[in-house]
């Protein structure tokens, strides 16, 4: 009987293959495959541009790089904007703090330049 094994059990004519993806350990770090197939709908003009600039078989790599660059650029732009907003919001506080510390910093600068003697230290006397 076709499709039967040596013990008389009927074997399936369809093949099911189970693939098990195991994590790989490299230098004590667990690395798992990160690629996943997805479906994306793009305008025909975008696909034409993609075909023109991507080498055959490298669409996924180009899209991956483009998305990563977009996210990185956007993240930097958002960080710059947040820093700018915080600087503007705290400008008054920062000016008050700078004015408060200026005399101390000026005195320290004078001491460092040797223009003013340090408190408790007698000035150097030139004994020539």
Phi, psi and omega in degrees: 000129181290135179088009178252147179274184183290341181261007177090359177280145181277128177268148178286141178278343178268145181259128173246128182244126177261129178247127179248123180262117181257142176294149180250135177260124176232121179051050178062018176242137180273124181239125177245150178302137187246006181274141179217137180277131178227162174251133180229137177257122181237152174297151181302323180295323178294319179295322179296317178296317179300315179295327181288323186262340182264137175292158182302129179083007183241019178302313183300317181296319180294315179296319178300311179297319181296316180294315180298318179294319179301312181296318180297314180296316180295320178298317178296317180297318178296319179296315178302317181295317179296317179298320179297314180298318179294319179297317179294320181292328184257011184299316180298313178300316181295321178294318178297317180295319179296318179295323180293321184270346185305312181301320179294318179293322179297317179297316179298322178295317179298316179297316181296327180275355179079015182274340184223140181282150178286146178299133179086357180244126180284144181296150180291133180254129180278112180255084180256000000 
